[in-house]
């Protein structure tokens, strides 16, 4: 009997597992979806336990280290997925030391409220509206970045000590080594972070107007990953590291291949080589949208695979596999079809079956399951997934 770790390793590494391939979900659930599931009979403790507790962690004055090393977040999600019948996956975050701030009100007048959110951005909520709009990014100038970097260095000294890293992650080792669960570690990428700090428009201009600042931001990210993240990897030996980027829309990537090679590829090549030296089996990139033009760039930089393979943005996993036979995938099951009932679910499995049979693929929703999905339809999807994964690697 394969352990969860062994089954996932064989599934992703183009092997044919003895019983079936991994049955896993792509991402953590959306709170609107778990709320519906609770109304339809899911136990309250299961549905509530799967909620994103990032805001709670940031506001926890007794343990501020957990806002950066939020291991407790993944426990409830794993129990939720096990309840539904998925294989156990422990999702783990590593947060950079300038990506968490105390929420506070900056200005409260009759016309609007301006707040600082947990990411350090200022957002504005106008009177009579529930919508929060971006108002002021975290950094607007090089001076802002230097100040933020200085803040980050102080946070590193306080919250990323070897003792705190061991306290946060060490308890995962024993069960993981037994194979009780696989570990999926997600980190923020070299496109994602500058965009989150500057906002989309300023970020796009910064490639041309502030190239040295852009490179300095990524130099600092790389430094933190080398000095702190690798210590986490040594402790928990994640089976998959996925790098969050979201650098594409439905009409294609937000940057050119040349821009990728100048600003991102050097960091990818260095950090992925280090990940592999420290025992990471698979490095994936998380990007929505249509990123097909950049697949060769990512692969040449050392990336093993992608998630979630956004179907509605035109990412056809069958065609991509034909073009890139060694590329691995997680996701690519049209999330909207899960909500459309059994026949739609069956058709979608027929579409992706050739890739399942070819191996190197863990099917899952191509993003978080939509709240239009009933618990009954979701359970049917999971039952069909278990059946489909008996054919994992059948054509190898």
C-alpha positions as CSV (number, residue, x, y, z in Angstrom):
1,X,0.0,0.0,0.0
2,X,1.5,3.3,-1.1
3,X,1.7,6.2,1.3
4,X,0.3,9.6,0.2
5,X,3.9,10.8,-0.4
6,X,4.9,7.8,-2.5
7,X,1.7,8.0,-4.5
8,X,2.1,11.7,-5.2
9,X,5.8,11.2,-6.2
10,X,4.9,8.4,-8.6
11,X,2.0,10.4,-10.1
12,X,4.0,13.5,-10.8
13,X,7.2,11.7,-11.9
14,X,5.6,9.8,-14.8
15,X,5.2,6.5,-13.1
16,X,2.2,4.2,-12.9
17,X,1.2,3.8,-9.2
18,X,0.2,0.2,-8.3
19,X,-3.4,1.1,-7.4
20,X,-4.2,4.7,-8.5
21,X,-2.7,8.1,-8.9
22,X,-3.1,10.9,-6.4
23,X,-6.5,12.3,-5.6
24,X,-5.9,15.9,-4.5
25,X,-7.4,19.3,-4.8
26,X,-5.5,22.2,-6.4
27,X,-6.0,25.0,-4.0
28,X,-7.6,25.7,-0.6
29,X,-11.4,26.2,-0.7
30,X,-13.2,29.5,-1.1
31,X,-15.1,30.6,2.0
32,X,-18.3,31.2,0.1
33,X,-18.2,27.6,-1.2
34,X,-17.6,26.1,2.3
35,X,-20.4,28.2,3.7
36,X,-22.7,26.6,1.1
37,X,-21.4,23.1,1.8
38,X,-22.1,23.7,5.5
39,X,-25.7,24.7,4.7
40,X,-26.0,21.5,2.7
41,X,-24.8,19.2,5.4
42,X,-21.1,19.4,5.9
43,X,-20.2,19.4,9.6
44,X,-19.7,23.0,10.8
45,X,-16.3,22.2,12.4
46,X,-15.0,20.9,9.0
47,X,-16.3,23.8,7.0
48,X,-15.2,26.5,9.5
49,X,-11.8,24.9,9.9
50,X,-11.0,25.3,6.2
51,X,-11.4,29.1,6.3
52,X,-8.5,31.3,5.5
53,X,-7.3,32.6,8.9
54,X,-4.6,34.9,7.6
55,X,-6.3,38.0,9.1
56,X,-6.6,36.2,12.5
57,X,-2.9,35.3,12.4
58,X,-1.8,38.8,11.7
59,X,-4.0,40.1,14.5
60,X,-2.7,37.6,17.0
61,X,-0.6,39.8,19.4
62,X,0.6,36.8,21.4
63,X,2.3,35.1,18.5
64,X,3.4,37.6,15.8
65,X,5.8,35.1,14.3
66,X,2.9,33.2,13.0
67,X,1.9,36.0,10.6
68,X,5.1,35.1,8.7
69,X,5.3,31.4,9.5
70,X,1.6,30.5,9.4
71,X,1.7,26.7,9.7
72,X,-1.6,26.4,11.6
73,X,-3.4,27.6,8.6
74,X,-3.0,24.4,6.6
75,X,-4.3,22.0,9.3
76,X,-7.9,22.8,8.8
77,X,-7.7,22.7,5.1
78,X,-6.2,19.2,5.2
79,X,-9.0,17.9,7.5
80,X,-11.6,19.4,5.2
81,X,-10.1,17.6,2.2
82,X,-9.7,14.3,4.1
83,X,-13.4,14.5,5.1
84,X,-14.3,14.8,1.4
85,X,-12.1,11.9,0.4
86,X,-9.0,13.5,-1.0
87,X,-5.5,12.3,-0.2
88,X,-3.9,14.2,2.7
89,X,-1.9,17.3,1.6
90,X,-0.4,19.6,4.1
91,X,-0.3,23.1,2.7
92,X,2.4,25.3,4.1
93,X,3.2,29.0,3.6
94,X,6.4,30.9,4.0
95,X,5.7,34.7,4.1
96,X,8.3,37.4,3.3
97,X,9.2,39.8,6.1
98,X,7.6,42.8,4.5
99,X,4.2,41.2,3.5
100,X,2.3,41.5,6.8
101,X,1.1,44.6,8.5
102,X,-1.4,45.5,11.2
103,X,-4.8,46.5,9.9
104,X,-5.6,50.1,11.0
105,X,-7.8,53.0,10.0
106,X,-5.9,55.9,8.4
107,X,-8.8,58.3,7.9
108,X,-12.5,58.1,8.8
109,X,-14.7,60.9,7.4
110,X,-18.4,60.9,6.4
111,X,-17.4,60.5,2.7
112,X,-15.1,57.5,3.1
113,X,-12.9,55.3,5.2
114,X,-9.2,54.7,4.3
115,X,-7.6,51.7,5.9
116,X,-4.3,49.9,5.8
117,X,-4.8,46.3,5.0
118,X,-2.7,43.3,6.2
119,X,-0.4,43.7,3.1
120,X,0.4,47.3,3.9
121,X,-1.7,48.8,1.1
122,X,-4.1,51.6,1.7
123,X,-7.6,50.9,0.5
124,X,-10.6,53.2,0.4
125,X,-14.2,52.4,1.1
126,X,-16.7,55.0,0.1
127,X,-19.8,55.8,2.1
128,X,-22.7,53.4,1.3
129,X,-20.4,50.9,-0.4
130,X,-19.0,47.6,0.8
131,X,-16.3,47.7,-1.9
132,X,-12.7,48.4,-0.9
133,X,-10.7,50.0,-3.7
134,X,-6.9,50.4,-3.9
135,X,-5.9,53.8,-2.8
136,X,-2.2,53.9,-2.1
137,X,0.4,51.1,-2.8
138,X,3.0,49.9,-0.3
139,X,5.8,51.6,-2.2
140,X,5.8,54.4,-4.8
141,X,9.5,55.4,-4.8
142,X,12.9,54.0,-4.3
143,X,13.0,55.7,-0.9
144,X,9.8,53.8,0.0
145,X,11.5,50.5,-0.9
146,X,14.6,51.3,1.1
147,X,12.5,52.0,4.1
148,X,10.5,48.8,3.6
149,X,13.7,46.8,3.2
150,X,15.0,48.2,6.5
151,X,11.8,47.3,8.2
152,X,12.1,43.8,6.7
153,X,15.6,43.3,8.0
154,X,14.4,44.1,11.6
155,X,11.5,41.6,11.2
156,X,14.0,39.0,10.0
157,X,16.0,39.3,13.2
158,X,13.0,39.1,15.4
159,X,10.7,36.5,13.8
160,X,12.9,34.2,11.7
161,X,15.3,32.8,14.2
162,X,16.3,29.1,14.0
163,X,14.3,28.5,17.2
164,X,11.1,30.0,15.7
165,X,11.5,28.2,12.4
166,X,11.8,24.9,14.3
167,X,8.8,25.7,16.5
168,X,6.7,26.6,13.4
169,X,7.7,23.7,11.1
170,X,9.5,21.0,13.1
171,X,6.4,19.3,14.2
172,X,5.5,18.4,10.6
173,X,8.5,16.2,10.1
174,X,7.5,12.9,11.8
175,X,4.1,12.4,10.1
176,X,5.5,13.6,6.8
177,X,8.4,11.1,6.9
178,X,5.9,8.3,7.6
179,X,4.1,9.4,4.5
180,X,0.9,10.4,6.2
181,X,0.7,13.4,4.0
182,X,2.6,15.2,1.3
183,X,3.7,18.8,1.8
184,X,3.0,21.5,-0.7
185,X,4.9,24.7,0.2
186,X,3.9,27.9,-1.5
187,X,6.1,31.0,-1.8
188,X,5.7,34.3,-3.5
189,X,7.5,34.9,-6.8
190,X,9.7,37.4,-8.5
191,X,6.8,38.9,-10.5
192,X,4.2,38.6,-7.9
193,X,5.9,40.5,-5.1
194,X,6.8,43.7,-6.9
195,X,3.3,43.8,-8.3
196,X,1.8,43.4,-4.9
197,X,4.0,46.2,-3.5
198,X,3.5,48.7,-6.3
199,X,0.1,47.9,-7.9
200,X,-0.4,46.6,-11.4
201,X,0.1,49.8,-13.4
202,X,3.1,51.1,-11.6
203,X,4.7,47.7,-11.7
204,X,4.4,47.6,-15.5
205,X,6.0,51.0,-15.8
206,X,8.7,50.0,-13.3
207,X,10.2,47.5,-15.7
208,X,11.2,50.5,-17.8
209,X,11.4,53.4,-15.4
210,X,12.9,51.7,-12.3
211,X,14.8,48.6,-13.5
212,X,17.4,48.8,-10.7
213,X,14.8,49.0,-8.0
214,X,13.0,46.0,-9.5
215,X,16.2,44.0,-9.5
216,X,17.0,45.1,-5.9
217,X,13.5,43.9,-4.7
218,X,14.2,40.5,-6.3
219,X,17.7,40.4,-5.0
220,X,16.3,40.9,-1.5
221,X,13.7,38.2,-2.0
222,X,16.4,35.8,-3.2
223,X,18.5,36.7,-0.1
224,X,15.7,35.8,2.2
225,X,14.9,32.6,0.4
226,X,18.6,31.6,0.6
227,X,19.0,32.4,4.3
228,X,15.6,31.5,5.7
229,X,13.4,29.5,3.3
230,X,16.1,26.9,2.7
231,X,16.2,26.2,6.4
232,X,12.4,25.5,6.3
233,X,12.9,23.2,3.3
234,X,15.6,21.3,5.1
235,X,13.2,20.7,8.0
236,X,10.1,19.7,6.1
237,X,11.4,18.4,2.7
238,X,8.3,19.6,0.8
239,X,7.2,17.3,-2.1
240,X,6.1,20.3,-4.2
241,X,7.2,23.9,-3.9
242,X,5.0,26.2,-6.0
243,X,5.8,29.8,-6.7
244,X,2.9,32.2,-6.9
245,X,3.1,34.6,-9.9
246,X,-0.2,35.2,-11.7
247,X,1.5,37.0,-14.5
248,X,-1.0,36.4,-17.3
249,X,-4.5,37.4,-18.3
250,X,-6.9,35.6,-20.7
251,X,-5.2,37.4,-23.6
252,X,-1.7,36.3,-22.7
253,X,1.3,37.2,-20.4
254,X,1.7,40.6,-19.0
255,X,5.4,40.6,-19.9
256,X,7.4,39.5,-22.9
257,X,9.8,36.7,-23.1
258,X,12.7,39.2,-23.2
259,X,11.4,40.9,-20.1
260,X,11.1,37.5,-18.4
261,X,14.7,36.7,-19.3
262,X,16.0,40.0,-17.9
263,X,14.0,40.3,-14.7
264,X,12.8,36.9,-13.7
265,X,14.9,34.1,-15.3
266,X,18.1,34.8,-13.4
267,X,16.4,34.4,-10.1
268,X,14.4,31.3,-11.1
269,X,17.6,29.5,-12.3
270,X,19.4,30.2,-9.1
271,X,16.6,29.5,-6.6
272,X,15.3,26.4,-8.3
273,X,18.9,24.9,-8.4
274,X,19.1,25.5,-4.7
275,X,15.6,24.0,-4.1
276,X,16.7,20.8,-5.9
277,X,20.0,20.7,-4.0
278,X,18.0,20.7,-0.8
279,X,15.8,17.8,-1.8
280,X,12.7,19.4,-3.4
281,X,11.3,17.0,-6.0
282,X,9.1,19.3,-8.0
283,X,8.9,23.0,-8.5
284,X,5.7,24.4,-9.9
285,X,4.5,27.9,-10.9
286,X,1.1,29.1,-10.0
287,X,-0.2,31.4,-12.7
288,X,-3.8,32.0,-13.9
289,X,-4.5,33.2,-17.4
290,X,-2.9,32.2,-20.7
291,X,0.8,31.9,-20.2
292,X,1.6,29.6,-23.1
293,X,4.1,32.0,-24.7
294,X,6.3,31.8,-21.6
295,X,6.3,28.1,-21.1
296,X,9.7,27.6,-22.8
297,X,11.2,30.4,-20.7
298,X,9.9,28.8,-17.5
299,X,11.1,25.3,-18.5
300,X,14.6,26.6,-19.4
301,X,14.7,28.2,-16.0
302,X,14.1,24.9,-14.3
303,X,10.4,24.8,-13.7
304,X,8.9,21.3,-13.6
305,X,5.2,22.1,-14.0
306,X,2.3,24.5,-13.6
307,X,-1.0,24.9,-11.8
308,X,-3.9,25.6,-12.1
309,X,-4.0,25.5,-15.9
310,X,-6.9,28.0,-16.4
311,X,-9.3,26.3,-18.8
312,X,-11.4,29.4,-19.3
313,X,-8.4,31.5,-20.3
314,X,-7.6,29.0,-23.1
315,X,-5.0,26.8,-21.5
316,X,-5.8,23.4,-23.2
317,X,-3.9,20.8,-21.2
318,X,-4.1,18.2,-24.0
319,X,-2.5,20.5,-26.5
320,X,0.1,21.8,-24.1
321,X,1.1,18.2,-23.2
322,X,1.4,17.4,-26.9
323,X,3.8,20.3,-27.3
324,X,5.7,19.8,-24.1
325,X,5.6,16.0,-23.2
326,X,7.8,16.3,-20.1
327,X,5.8,19.1,-18.5
328,X,3.8,18.3,-15.3
329,X,0.5,19.7,-14.2
330,X,-1.8,20.1,-11.2
331,X,-5.4,21.3,-11.9
332,X,-7.0,21.9,-15.4
333,X,-10.4,20.5,-14.5
334,X,-12.9,23.3,-15.5
335,X,-14.3,24.5,-12.2
336,X,-17.4,25.8,-13.8
337,X,-18.3,22.3,-15.1
338,X,-18.3,20.9,-11.6
339,X,-21.3,23.1,-10.9
340,X,-23.1,21.9,-14.0
341,X,-23.9,18.4,-12.8
342,X,-22.9,14.8,-13.5
343,X,-23.0,14.8,-17.3
344,X,-20.8,17.9,-17.5
345,X,-18.4,16.4,-15.0
346,X,-18.2,13.2,-17.0
347,X,-17.5,15.1,-20.2
348,X,-14.7,17.0,-18.6
349,X,-13.1,13.8,-17.4
350,X,-13.2,12.5,-20.9
351,X,-11.4,15.6,-22.1
352,X,-8.5,15.3,-19.7
353,X,-8.2,11.5,-19.7
354,X,-5.4,11.3,-22.3
355,X,-3.2,13.4,-20.0
356,X,-4.1,11.3,-16.9
357,X,-3.1,8.2,-18.8
358,X,0.2,9.9,-19.8
359,X,1.2,10.5,-16.2
360,X,2.8,13.5,-14.6
361,X,-0.5,15.0,-13.8
362,X,-2.7,15.5,-10.7
363,X,-6.2,16.6,-11.9
364,X,-8.0,19.2,-9.8
365,X,-10.2,22.3,-10.1
366,X,-8.5,25.0,-12.3
367,X,-9.0,27.3,-9.4
368,X,-11.0,27.3,-6.2
369,X,-14.3,25.5,-6.6
370,X,-17.1,28.0,-7.2
371,X,-19.9,28.7,-4.7
372,X,-22.4,27.8,-7.4
373,X,-21.3,24.2,-6.9
374,X,-23.5,21.9,-4.7
375,X,-21.9,19.6,-2.2
376,X,-23.6,16.7,-4.0
377,X,-22.0,17.6,-7.3
378,X,-18.6,18.1,-5.7
379,X,-18.8,14.7,-4.0
380,X,-19.7,13.2,-7.4
381,X,-16.7,14.9,-9.0
382,X,-14.4,13.4,-6.3
383,X,-15.8,9.9,-6.8
384,X,-15.2,10.2,-10.6
385,X,-11.7,11.6,-9.9
386,X,-10.9,8.4,-7.9
387,X,-12.1,6.3,-10.7
388,X,-10.2,8.3,-13.3
389,X,-6.9,8.1,-11.4
390,X,-6.9,4.3,-11.6
391,X,-5.8,5.0,-15.2
392,X,-2.9,7.2,-14.1
393,X,0.1,6.4,-16.2
394,X,-1.7,3.7,-18.1
395,X,0.0,4.7,-21.4
396,X,3.5,4.8,-20.0
